[in-house]
Each structure stands twice: as structure tokens, then as C-alpha cells.
């Protein structure tokens, strides 16, 4: 999952799996295999998103008007 675009590739594959399973005409063994692959793809996407979130920093002005870097938190995007 370290190649460029791996998140996008994993997400696309996950969407393909969901679409295939939503059709409802898969034999049980194939449906279970698709489900397992989908769970792995979803976990991979979540891991990459967590890693990206850790890299994001938000900038804010302190009381003295200076720019301050702080780690990304959900509250950073609320304001």
C-alpha cells in the first residue's frame, strides 16, 4: 500500500466489491471472499487516512498575531 495512489486504488476496489455484492447473485463462497477482501480494503483505507491526518497541521494566529502550527484535530476544522 505504499505506492502512489494506493488509497484511491483501494477505495476504487472497495466500491467494485460493494457493487458486486449488492447485485446479490454471488455464490456464498464468492460472496464471503469478496466480503473478506472488502474488509481488508476498508481497513487499509482507514489506516492511510489516519496516517494522513497525523501529517496535517493547521495554522492559527495566536494572541500576538503570530502564526502557530498545531496538530490537526477535529476541532481545528470547526472554526
Secondary structure, 3 states (H helix, E strand, C coil): CCCCCHHHHHHHHHHHHHHHHHCCCCCHHHHHHHHHHHHHHHHHHHHHHHHHHHHCEEEEECCCCCEEEEECCHHHCCC
